[in-house]
């Protein structure tokens, strides 16, 4: 590893944050604190919700109260045609929940998946909850169905995991 390398961070949350616990900003503050900047630039990407206006408003309502510079990237109503520059200017990307399959399809169609990987490799912190956490892993659709099959059944999970390594995976919303 070279001395010029930057830390690569992904914060994947099964829940919480501004959209699920608006009265509890601890997770959102934690994510902002990871940037080590006084007022980090944080960009909300609500693709999985179909760029829901209500979701975008909830993001701004929460983050304008925190020490940061909030923005959002809508694929349905983009603020710029230069996604790459817009994303690479951010300190933190926060992806919202919704439909992972639609999110992946749209990101691939627009090339946003490659831009987000470039951002991560350059040190931009990637974060998200629900679909916004699953999207950072190799097999999000498979993981969604595995989550449904596995809930509350630890022996089945152990059996399933014995068949292949899942280093790059996540099961969100697992209940004990």
Secondary structure, DSSP 8 states (H G I E B T S, - for coil): --TT-----EEEESS-HHHH-TT--HHHHHHHHTT--TTEEEEEE-GGGTS-HHHHHHHHHHHTTSSEEEEE--SSS-S-S-HHHHHHT-SEEEE--S-HHHHHHHHHHHTHHHHHHHHHHTT-EEEEETHHHHTTSTTHHHHHHHHHHHTT-HHHHHHHHTTS--TT---TT---
